[in-house]
Amino acid sequence: MERQQIEKKVLELLKDQKPDVQWDLTSSLDKVDSLDTIEINFAIESEFNVSISEEDAQKLKGVSCIVDYIDRKINGAKL
């Protein structure tokens, strides 16, 4: 999956989960509470068929971090 597709899907997923937040690639997850963050992580795991460890989940602080993480998980991309 190309990075642009990942970006689009992540943004769509976030907008579905929290439509009241204005999401873009520079957005931070500090706009949502911890329960929302858990739900977002579950949705990401389901959408992209990846597993996110608790340790990794705590590091995913923004949309661009999520996109980078998924890109590495499914494409083996390096930062």
C-alpha positions in Angstrom: 0.0 0.0 0.0 1.4 3.4 -0.9 2.0 6.0 1.7 -0.7 8.4 0.2 -3.3 5.6 0.6 -2.2 5.1 4.2 -2.5 8.8 4.9 -6.0 9.0 3.3 -7.3 5.9 5.2 -5.9 7.1 8.5 -7.5 10.5 8.1 -10.8 8.9 7.1 -10.6 6.6 10.1 -9.9 9.5 12.5 -12.7 11.5 11.1 -15.1 8.6 11.5 -14.0 8.0 15.1 -13.9 11.7 16.1 -15.9 13.8 13.6 -15.8 16.9 15.8 -12.0 17.2 15.5 -10.4 18.9 12.5 -7.8 16.2 11.4 -4.8 16.6 9.1 -1.3 15.1 9.0 0.0 17.6 11.6 -2.7 16.9 14.1 -1.9 15.6 17.6 -3.8 12.9 19.5 -3.9 15.2 22.5 -7.3 16.3 21.0 -8.8 13.1 22.2 -9.1 11.4 25.6 -7.5 8.0 26.5 -10.6 6.0 25.7 -10.8 7.6 22.3 -7.2 6.8 21.7 -7.7 3.1 22.6 -10.7 3.0 20.1 -8.6 4.7 17.4 -5.8 2.1 17.9 -8.3 -0.7 17.7 -9.7 0.8 14.5 -6.2 1.1 13.0 -5.4 -2.5 13.9 -8.6 -3.6 12.2 -8.3 -1.4 9.1 -4.7 -2.2 8.4 -4.5 -5.7 9.8 -1.6 -4.8 12.1 -1.0 -5.3 15.8 0.0 -2.3 17.9 1.8 -3.1 21.2 1.0 -1.0 24.3 4.5 0.4 24.2 4.2 1.4 20.6 0.7 2.8 21.1 2.0 5.2 23.8 4.5 6.5 21.2 1.9 7.3 18.6 1.3 11.0 19.5 0.2 12.4 16.2 -1.3 11.6 12.8 2.1 11.6 11.0 3.5 9.2 13.6 0.6 6.9 13.0 1.1 7.0 9.3 4.9 6.4 9.7 4.1 3.4 12.0 1.7 1.8 9.6 3.9 2.4 6.7 6.8 0.6 8.5 4.5 -2.2 9.6 3.0 -3.1 6.2 5.7 -1.9 3.8 8.8 -2.4 5.9 9.7 1.3 5.3 12.6 2.8 7.3 12.4 6.2 8.9 
